[in-house]
Amino acid sequence: MGRCLVNVATDGETYGHHFKFGDLCLAHALTAEAPHRGFDVTNYGAYLDKNPPDFEVEINNGPNSEGSSWSCQHGAGRWLRDRGCSTGGEPGWNQSWRKPLREALDYLRDENVAHFETTRHGLFIDP
């Protein structure tokens, strides 16, 4: 059996305006505290190189196969339209900006598929 993997995930905003000096706290935790307590800080690729998986799992695709999301019952579909989820914003605030943003990101993805396919060989085994 390989070494155990502990995944720690937080909202990136934690290290910005929600928690003053949160970025410094994270840097200290990763460079000083974790090694001092016997943890090796790594990434998934490096870990899997040393500890190949015994089996694969498939993540649920979420509502309407739009992807899942830990932070919203609407899944990743929340980035496709104004779902009306409460954000604590000012009255009249909405998320209608999400649809044009998603469309722009999808356009960029689609326009770059051919370039990706011609340049990925040697970089990725199974993207």
C-alpha positions, -999 to +999 in steps of 0.1 A: +000+000+000+013+035-009+014+064+014-019+080+023-030+112+005-048+140+024-065+165+001-071+199+016-093+222-004-105+257+005-121+286-014-094+307-030-111+338-018-101+328+017-066+340+009-077+374-004-103+398+009-121+374+034-091+367+056-064+393+060-029+378+056-045+344+047-020+340+019+008+343+044-009+318+067-012+293+039+024+298+028+036+292+064+014+261+067+027+246+035+064+255+039+070+252+076+041+236+096+033+207+072+069+195+068+075+199+106+046+176+113+057+150+088+036+159+058+050+160+023+033+188+002+028+176-033+004+176-062-018+148-077+005+141-106+036+136-085+017+116-059+002+093-086+036+088-102+048+073-069+015+056-059-004+043-090-042+039-083-057+005-078-090+015-095-108+044-111-139+062-101-162+084-122-176+116-107-213+122-111-219+147-139-244+166-118-278+180-128-284+179-166-249+165-170-235+201-165-211+191-138-212+190-100-204+217-075-197+215-038-211+250-032-244+250-050-272+225-055-275+236-091-241+220-098-218+237-124-250+248-142-248+277-118-222+291-142-245+288-172-273+310-161-287+332-134-299+305-109-311+330-084-290+315-056-287+339-027-254+356-026-260+381+001-256+409-025-275+441-026-312+441-036-316+438-073-282+421-077-282+391-100-260+366-117-271+372-153-235+380-162-227+343-159-243+332-192-222+356-214-191+347-195-197+310-199-204+315-236-171+333-240-152+306-222-169+279-243-161+298-275-124+300-265-123+263-257-140+253-289-117+276-310-086+261-294-095+224-297-077+220-331-046+237-319-046+216-287-050+184-307-020+192-329+003+202-300-006+179-272+013+148-284+043+142-261+027+164-234-003+144-224-011+107-224-049+110-220-061+146-215 
